[in-house]
Structure formats: C-alpha cells, structure tokens
Amino acid sequence: MKEWEAVIGLEVHAQLNTKTKLFCSCPNRFGDSPNQNTCEICLAHPGVLPAPNQKSIEKAIQLGLATKSHIHLLSYFERKNYFYPDNPKAYQISQLKKPICEGGKITIKINDKKNSYTKDIHLERIQIEEDAGKLIHLDSDSNNAQGIKKSYVDLNRAGTPLLEIVSKAEMNSSLEAIEYFKTLRNLLLYLEINDGNMQEGSLRADVNLSLREKNSRTLGIRTETKNLNSFKSIEQAIEYEITRQSQLLNENQAVVQETLLFDKKRLVTKPMRSKEEAQDYRYFSEPDLMPIKIKPSLIEELKNNLVELPQEKFNRFLKEYQLSNYDTWVLTSDKFLADYFERAVKAYPEGAKRAKKICNWINTEILSIVNFQQITINEFNLDSLHLATLIKLMDEGTISGKIAKTIFPEMVAKNASPETILKEKNLKLVSNEEEITAIVKSVIEDNREAFEKYQRGNQKIAGFFVGQIMKATKGQANPQKVNEILKKMLDS
C-alpha cells in the first residue's frame, strides 16, 4: 500500500454586500420573495447594457490590499459561456486573463493537540464576477399529485457581485483547508465586505483535490467538489475524497477528472459533470463593458482607510490587554467575538486591568454556550454590558464567583442585568461580620476533630472549613470576610 498526500486548493466565492447588484440597480438583498429583485439586465433581455458597480471594485481592491496582492491598474471583464437553467444569459460576466488582483497570501495558524504552526497559503487571483440565480428543487407540491419532482428558478441572486478568491494548491489536509477558509472568512468580516453567512450561500467554496505519493512532486488527477457552504461539509467532503481516491490508486484504478457534488445525507461525493477547462467555456472579452481603469490615488485612499486587520488586532490585544497568545488568538480569530470582548472591557471602568478576567469568562462560560447551541457570538443573547457588570460586582465583593455562575444562565436566557436576577432570586453576598462570625463559630464547633488537626499543624484543613462555611451560606458569604474571620478563629 502506497502512502498518499493530499494536495488541496480552494476557490472561494464571496458575495459582496453592496446595496445593488453588479451590473444593474436591483437590490442586492437576501430573503425577498422569488424573482422580486430582477430587471431587464439581470434577466438578460435583448439589447440591454450592463454598468459596473464601483463599490464592488473598491471592495475587491480592499481585499487585495489586505492580502498583499498585486492590484492591476487595468483589468478586463470577459464572458464565460455555459448554459444552466439559473443562468438566463447562458454566459457569466467574469474575469480570466487579467483579474482585478493577482498573488497575495493568507497566513493560517494551526493549533491542535498534535501540531502548532503557521503556514502561508498563496493566492492565484481575486476576480470580480456575477453570481447566477438559484434552483429550488421540490419533490412534490399541491398541484403535483403524482409526486413528480419539480424545479423552480429564483433569479433574485442573478447578477449579485461576487469575488472569486482562488488559492494555490498548497494545503495538505482538511485541517489546513478549514483553517484557511475560517481565516479568509474572518478577513472578509473584518473588512466588512461580506456577511460570512454560509447557510444563505453568501460564502461558499469549491474544493480542488488530488493525491500524490508522499515525497513526490508529481501531482495526481484532481477533482473539484462544488458549492460547499459549511466548515463541516468542507471537512467531510475532503476526508471522503482522500479516502475514495486513495482506494482507487491502491487498486491501480484511475481517478477521473470531474466536477462533484457533496451529498450531505450520505456523506459522499457524486459526479456532476466532467471537469471543464478554460477552453470549454469559450472565454472572450465582454463587448458591452470597457476595461476597468483604476487610479493609483484610489488605491492609496482605500489603503489609508483600511480597517484594523486581524493580525494588527492580535498584536494590539497582546500589548494593550496583556493576554496570552492563545487567548488573543481565540478572540481575534472571530471579528464579532473580538468586538464583544472590547465592548465589555470598555463598559467596565478601568476594564483594561480586568481584561484577563473578562476574557476568561468569554472563553469558558460564553463560548461553552455558543458551541453547545451551535450559534455565533452575534446570536448570543447576553449584552456585553451585563457581562461587564457581573464581573464588576464580583470585584467589588458584592457577589461571589459561585453566585455569579449560579445567576449567569438566567442572565443569558433573559438578556438581563445581574442586579435584576439577584433581586428576583433574593440573592446577595453576606458581608455582615457578626453574621459570618456566628456561622464560622458554628462550623468549627461541628468539626472539632478537623479543628484539632489544624491546631496540630495541618494548615490544609483551612480549605475544608471554607468549603463548609460556603455550603452553610449557600455560597452567599463574602469569601474575603470568611477567610479573615476563619483565620483569626483557627489561630486563636
């Protein structure tokens, strides 16, 4: 049995969040009634002329700057000819010979139990193109008593501006491919040019994969798995293709170069069509559009106004908040998580000094809920202000850590402040010295044997007494007061 190494490249399609489509003034909006956002241009009526959306070009340049790509001052639109039911033109306006951006890189960080390393994944190109419509497949409907399968077309998406971001085949595992996709998605979110919503199809990937013998430089025959719109499906499709292709090669069978679809129910890839090359699409220059001419002053302006990028935010968090490399990586690898953290820090006076505690609550309590519910931090129900207030109450000694963890789930469920939940549950920290003294005295009296062990020099017994006192007060005793009073009584 030969050992095989996967060689993987990704073609990522990112819809740009412009107000209108790429070549017409129709709204670029998800979720409207089918075929509502259409006009003569995106429906390909005879005699109509497209007009490019300048914001789309600017957003492409922003990504080029962020990835250190070469931005062509002169680039072209071309026609990519193919027929498909959701493509009313029977061609797609795209780019081939000279795209808006070439080169550049995405740096990925792998942090798992076995490996910890960084790797540069270089880009072939970033090109602007228009999206096709969408087919909706139904097995049956009210007018289809025979159960005949039917398909409907929704052209709201036709003409939506896309960036196609093509990587070089430099990834060697599903782990690297997923990290690349996550890192690119995060970059798009930081730049605020794409909403990152994979389930709605605004961000999706095609996976090109081939196998080669380990330590060989000769590439094998590749397949392309189309339209993967979740991290899980990308991982599953890659793992299945690696297994399938290695089995074929070990049995001396040929891998067929073809385009595949991934069946999420059966977790297998299945053929869609033979793999096309550029000549199959009969590319030629788009006759209805002039070349894109970009002024150097525009590039300079966009560069000067570029937002804080993930690596820059990572470096700032390390310096400003004195967090660990790992904590900083977790926070900044999700733009919205980083924003949530900073809002909480700023909501708490001198929050920068308590950044580590805020970070710990986010990385443990909050992310455990987010991961369990399989939601994003944007869908998390608790306002960052309430988290800051909770930590402030603990720091002031108003509540204990135990009370904080007790009320936290209800704060999340109701998006309520800690004061509101404390009032509802009649919870407060017992700080009255006389009350705590009486409880400490009672606990010592009930545990004379443990007290005598302490008197004989077993200092660790103090922890036992603290636990008993907190149990007696249901976690509501002020820990600082408990320790002060307990020590006096044990040492007396």
C-alpha positions in Angstrom: 0.0 0.0 0.0 1.5 3.4 -1.0 1.3 6.4 1.2 -0.6 9.3 -0.4 -0.5 13.0 0.3 -3.5 15.3 -0.4 -2.9 18.5 -2.4 -5.8 20.9 -1.9 -6.7 24.3 -3.4 -9.9 26.3 -2.6 -11.9 28.5 -4.9 -14.0 30.7 -2.5 -17.0 32.6 -3.8 -17.8 35.6 -1.6 -20.9 37.7 -2.3 -20.2 41.4 -1.8 -22.6 43.3 0.5 -23.3 46.1 -1.9 -26.7 47.7 -1.9 -27.3 46.9 -5.6 -26.2 44.2 -8.0 -23.0 44.2 -10.0 -24.4 45.5 -13.3 -27.8 46.9 -12.5 -29.7 48.8 -9.8 -31.7 45.9 -8.5 -31.4 45.4 -4.7 -28.7 43.0 -3.6 -30.8 41.5 -0.8 -31.4 38.0 0.6 -34.7 36.6 1.7 -37.1 38.5 -0.6 -39.9 36.8 -2.5 -38.6 34.8 -5.5 -37.8 36.9 -8.6 -38.8 40.1 -6.9 -35.3 41.8 -7.3 -34.9 41.5 -11.0 -34.9 43.7 -14.1 -34.2 43.6 -17.8 -30.4 43.5 -17.3 -30.2 40.6 -14.8 -32.9 38.7 -16.8 -30.8 39.1 -19.9 -33.4 40.8 -22.1 -32.1 41.6 -25.6 -30.4 45.0 -26.2 -29.7 45.8 -22.5 -26.3 47.1 -21.4 -24.6 46.4 -18.0 -23.0 49.2 -16.0 -20.4 48.2 -13.3 -20.9 48.9 -9.7 -18.0 50.9 -8.4 -18.4 49.8 -4.8 -17.8 46.2 -5.9 -14.5 47.2 -7.5 -13.5 49.1 -4.4 -14.3 46.2 -2.1 -12.2 43.9 -4.3 -9.3 46.3 -4.0 -9.7 46.3 -0.2 -9.3 42.5 -0.1 -6.3 42.8 -2.5 -4.7 45.3 -0.1 -5.4 43.1 3.0 -3.8 40.0 1.3 -0.9 42.0 -0.2 -2.0 41.1 -3.7 -0.9 42.9 -6.8 -3.7 45.2 -8.0 -3.9 45.7 -11.7 -4.5 49.3 -12.7 -6.1 47.9 -15.9 -8.2 44.7 -15.9 -10.9 43.3 -18.1 -14.3 41.6 -17.9 -14.8 38.5 -20.0 -17.7 36.2 -20.9 -17.7 32.7 -19.6 -20.1 30.8 -21.8 -22.3 28.0 -20.4 -25.9 27.0 -20.2 -27.7 26.3 -17.0 -31.3 26.9 -16.0 -30.5 29.5 -13.4 -28.2 31.5 -15.8 -30.6 33.4 -18.1 -27.8 34.9 -20.2 -26.2 31.5 -21.0 -22.9 33.2 -20.1 -21.4 34.8 -17.0 -19.5 38.0 -16.9 -16.3 37.2 -15.1 -12.5 37.7 -15.4 -9.8 35.4 -16.7 -6.7 36.9 -18.4 -6.2 39.9 -16.1 -8.3 39.8 -12.9 -8.5 42.7 -10.5 -5.9 41.2 -8.2 -3.2 38.6 -8.5 -0.9 37.0 -6.0 -1.0 37.7 -2.3 -1.4 35.3 0.6 -3.4 34.2 3.6 -1.5 33.1 6.7 -3.1 30.3 8.7 -2.3 29.2 12.3 -2.8 25.6 13.2 -3.3 25.0 16.9 -4.3 21.4 17.7 -3.1 18.7 20.1 -0.6 17.3 17.7 0.6 20.4 15.8 1.2 24.1 16.3 2.5 26.0 13.3 1.8 28.8 10.8 1.7 28.5 7.1 1.3 30.9 4.2 -1.3 29.9 1.6 -0.6 31.9 -1.6 -3.4 33.2 -3.8 -3.5 32.8 -7.6 -6.1 35.6 -8.1 -9.0 37.5 -6.8 -11.6 38.2 -9.6 -14.9 40.0 -9.8 -17.8 38.2 -11.4 -21.6 38.0 -11.2 -23.5 35.2 -9.4 -26.1 33.0 -11.1 -29.6 32.5 -9.9 -30.8 29.7 -7.7 -32.7 26.5 -8.4 -35.2 25.3 -5.9 -35.9 21.5 -6.1 -39.2 20.2 -4.8 -40.3 16.6 -4.7 -44.0 17.5 -4.7 -46.4 20.4 -4.3 -50.1 21.0 -4.0 -50.5 20.9 -7.8 -48.4 17.8 -8.2 -50.5 14.9 -7.0 -48.3 12.4 -9.0 -45.3 13.3 -6.8 -43.2 14.2 -9.9 -40.1 16.1 -9.0 -40.1 19.8 -10.0 -37.6 22.5 -10.0 -38.2 26.3 -9.9 -35.8 29.1 -10.6 -35.3 32.2 -8.4 -33.3 34.9 -10.2 -33.0 37.3 -7.2 -29.4 36.2 -6.9 -28.6 36.6 -10.6 -26.2 39.4 -11.0 -25.1 39.6 -7.4 -21.5 40.8 -7.2 -19.0 38.0 -6.3 -15.3 37.8 -5.5 -13.8 34.5 -6.6 -10.7 34.0 -4.4 -8.5 31.2 -5.9 -5.8 29.8 -3.7 -2.8 27.8 -4.9 -2.8 24.1 -4.2 -0.7 24.4 -1.0 -2.9 22.8 1.6 -2.4 19.1 2.6 -5.2 18.3 4.9 -8.8 19.1 5.8 -7.5 20.8 8.9 -5.4 23.3 6.8 -8.3 23.8 4.4 -10.8 24.6 7.2 -8.3 26.9 8.9 -7.7 28.7 5.6 -11.5 29.1 5.0 -12.0 30.3 8.5 -9.1 32.8 8.3 -10.4 34.1 4.9 -13.9 34.4 6.2 -12.7 36.3 9.2 -10.7 38.7 7.0 -13.8 39.4 4.9 -15.8 40.1 8.0 -13.1 42.5 9.3 -13.2 44.3 6.0 -17.0 44.4 6.2 -17.3 43.4 2.6 -19.2 40.1 3.1 -21.6 38.9 5.8 -19.9 35.5 6.2 -23.3 33.7 6.1 -22.6 30.3 4.6 -26.0 28.9 5.2 -27.6 31.6 3.0 -24.9 31.0 0.3 -23.2 34.3 0.5 -19.9 32.5 1.2 -19.1 29.1 -0.3 -16.2 27.1 -1.5 -15.2 24.7 -4.3 -12.5 22.2 -3.3 -9.9 21.1 -5.8 -8.2 17.9 -4.6 -5.7 15.4 -5.9 -3.4 12.9 -4.3 0.3 12.3 -4.9 2.8 9.8 -3.5 4.4 11.1 -0.3 7.7 12.9 -1.0 6.8 13.2 -4.7 6.4 16.5 -6.6 4.2 15.0 -9.3 0.5 16.0 -8.9 -2.3 13.5 -9.5 -5.6 13.9 -11.3 -7.8 16.3 -9.4 -11.5 16.5 -8.8 -13.5 19.6 -7.9 -16.3 19.4 -5.3 -18.7 22.3 -5.8 -20.7 24.7 -3.6 -19.7 23.6 -0.1 -21.3 26.1 2.4 -20.2 25.0 5.9 -17.0 24.1 7.7 -18.3 20.6 8.4 -19.2 19.9 4.8 -15.8 21.0 3.5 -14.1 18.8 6.1 -16.3 15.8 5.3 -16.0 16.2 1.5 -12.2 16.4 1.7 -11.9 13.4 4.0 -14.2 11.4 1.8 -12.3 12.3 -1.4 -9.0 11.4 0.2 -10.3 8.0 1.1 -12.0 7.4 -2.2 -9.1 8.5 -4.4 -6.5 6.6 -2.3 -8.6 3.4 -2.6 -8.7 3.8 -6.4 -5.0 4.4 -6.7 -4.1 1.5 -4.4 -6.2 -0.7 -6.6 -4.4 0.6 -9.7 -7.6 2.3 -10.9 -7.6 5.8 -12.5 -9.0 8.9 -10.8 -11.4 10.6 -13.2 -11.1 14.4 -13.6 -14.6 15.5 -12.9 -16.8 18.0 -11.1 -18.5 16.6 -8.0 -21.3 17.5 -5.6 -21.3 16.5 -1.9 -24.3 14.6 -0.6 -24.7 15.8 3.0 -27.1 12.9 3.9 -24.9 10.1 2.7 -21.6 12.0 3.3 -20.3 11.0 -0.2 -19.3 12.9 -3.3 -21.1 12.1 -6.6 -20.4 13.1 -10.2 -22.0 16.2 -11.5 -20.2 16.6 -14.9 -16.8 16.1 -16.5 -14.3 18.7 -15.3 -14.2 21.7 -17.7 -11.1 23.7 -18.6 -11.0 27.3 -19.6 -11.3 26.5 -23.3 -14.6 24.7 -22.7 -16.1 27.9 -21.6 -15.1 29.8 -24.8 -14.0 32.9 -22.9 -13.8 36.1 -24.8 -13.7 39.8 -23.9 -17.0 41.3 -22.8 -18.0 43.6 -25.6 -20.5 45.6 -23.6 -18.0 46.7 -20.9 -15.0 48.9 -21.1 -11.8 47.8 -19.3 -11.5 48.7 -15.6 -9.1 51.5 -15.1 -8.0 52.2 -11.5 -6.3 55.4 -10.5 -3.4 54.9 -8.1 -4.9 57.7 -5.9 -8.0 55.4 -5.3 -5.7 52.6 -4.2 -3.9 54.9 -1.9 -7.1 56.3 -0.4 -8.5 52.8 0.2 -5.2 51.8 1.8 -5.2 54.7 4.1 -8.8 54.0 5.2 -8.3 50.2 5.7 -9.7 48.9 8.9 -7.7 47.2 11.7 -7.0 43.7 10.3 -6.9 40.5 12.3 -3.1 40.4 12.7 -3.0 44.1 13.7 -5.8 43.5 16.3 -3.9 40.4 17.6 -0.7 42.5 18.2 -2.7 45.3 19.8 -4.6 42.9 22.2 -1.3 41.3 23.2 0.2 44.7 24.1 -2.9 46.6 25.4 -4.6 43.8 27.4 -1.6 41.6 28.4 -3.4 38.5 27.3 -1.7 35.2 26.4 -1.0 34.3 22.8 -3.7 31.6 22.9 -6.4 33.8 24.4 -5.6 36.6 21.9 -5.8 34.1 19.0 -9.2 32.8 20.2 -10.6 36.4 20.5 -9.2 37.8 17.3 -10.0 34.8 15.1 -13.6 35.9 15.2 -14.2 39.6 14.5 -17.5 39.6 16.4 -16.0 37.9 19.4 -13.2 40.4 19.5 -15.8 43.2 19.3 -17.9 41.6 22.1 -14.7 41.5 24.3 -13.8 45.1 23.7 -17.3 46.3 24.3 -17.3 44.5 27.7 -13.9 46.0 28.5 -14.9 49.5 27.7 -18.2 49.1 29.7 -16.2 48.4 32.8 -14.3 51.4 34.4 -10.6 50.5 34.2 -11.7 47.5 32.2 -8.3 47.0 30.6 -7.0 46.0 34.0 -9.7 43.3 34.2 -9.3 42.2 30.6 -8.0 38.8 31.6 -11.0 38.1 33.8 -13.4 39.2 31.1 -11.5 37.1 28.5 -11.7 34.1 30.8 -15.5 34.4 31.2 -15.9 34.7 27.4 -13.6 31.8 26.6 -15.2 29.5 29.2 -18.8 30.4 30.2 -19.8 32.1 27.0 -18.1 30.0 24.3 -19.3 26.8 26.0 -22.9 28.1 25.5 -22.2 29.3 21.9 -20.6 26.0 20.9 -23.3 23.8 22.6 -26.1 25.8 20.9 -24.1 25.9 17.6 -24.7 29.6 17.3 -22.4 32.6 16.5 -21.5 35.2 19.1 -23.8 37.6 17.2 -26.7 35.3 18.1 -25.6 35.0 21.8 -28.3 36.6 23.9 -26.4 38.4 26.6 -25.4 42.0 26.1 -21.7 42.6 26.8 -22.6 45.4 29.3 -24.3 42.8 31.5 -21.1 40.7 31.5 -19.0 43.7 32.5 -21.4 44.5 35.3 -21.3 40.9 36.6 -17.5 41.0 36.8 -17.6 44.4 38.5 -19.9 43.0 41.2 -17.5 40.2 41.8 -14.6 42.5 42.0 -16.4 44.8 44.5 -17.2 41.8 46.7 -21.0 42.3 46.2 -21.3 38.7 44.9 -19.1 35.6 45.0 -17.9 33.7 41.9 -20.4 30.9 42.9 -23.3 33.3 42.9 -22.1 34.7 39.6 -22.1 31.3 37.9 -25.5 30.5 39.5 -27.2 33.5 38.0 -25.3 33.6 34.7 -27.6 31.1 32.8 -30.7 33.1 33.7 -28.9 36.4 32.7 -28.3 34.8 29.3 -31.8 33.4 29.0 -33.4 36.8 29.7 -30.6 39.1 28.5 -30.9 40.7 31.9 -28.5 42.5 34.2 -27.1 40.7 37.2 -28.8 43.1 39.5 -32.2 42.2 38.0 -31.6 38.4 38.6 -30.2 38.9 42.0 -33.3 40.9 43.0 -35.6 38.2 41.5 -33.9 35.4 43.4 -33.3 37.4 46.6 -29.6 36.7 46.4 -26.9 38.8 48.0 -23.5 38.4 49.4 -23.4 38.1 53.2 -20.8 40.6 54.4 -22.1 41.3 57.9 -19.2 40.5 60.2 -21.3 39.3 63.2 -23.4 37.0 60.9 -20.3 35.4 59.3 -18.6 35.1 62.8 -21.5 33.2 64.1 -21.5 30.8 61.1 -17.7 30.3 61.3 -18.0 29.5 65.1 -20.8 27.0 64.4 -18.9 25.2 61.7 -15.8 24.9 63.9 -17.9 23.5 66.8 -19.4 20.9 64.4 -16.0 19.8 63.2 -13.8 19.7 66.4 -11.7 16.8 65.1 -10.7 18.9 62.0 -10.1 21.9 64.2 -7.7 19.9 66.4 -5.8 18.6 63.3 -5.4 22.3 62.2 -4.1 23.1 65.7 -1.5 20.3 65.4 -0.1 22.0 62.2 -2.3 20.6 59.3 -2.8 24.0 57.6 -4.6 22.4 54.6 -7.6 21.8 56.8 -8.5 25.5 56.4 -9.8 24.8 52.9 -12.2 22.2 54.3 -13.6 24.8 56.7 -14.0 27.4 53.9 -16.0 24.8 51.9 -18.3 24.0 54.9 -18.9 27.7 55.6 -19.8 28.4 51.9 -22.0 25.4 51.9 -23.8 26.6 55.1 -24.4 30.0 53.4 -25.3 28.6 50.0 -22.3 30.3 48.5 -23.5 33.7 49.6 -20.8 34.5 52.2 -18.2 37.1 51.3 -15.1 34.9 50.6 -12.7 37.7 51.8 -14.6 38.2 55.1 -14.8 34.4 55.6 -11.1 33.9 55.2 -10.3 36.8 57.6 -12.6 35.7 60.3 -11.8 32.0 59.9 -8.0 32.6 60.2 -8.5 34.6 63.4 -10.6 31.8 65.0 -8.4 29.0 63.9 -5.3 30.7 65.2 -6.8 31.8 68.4 
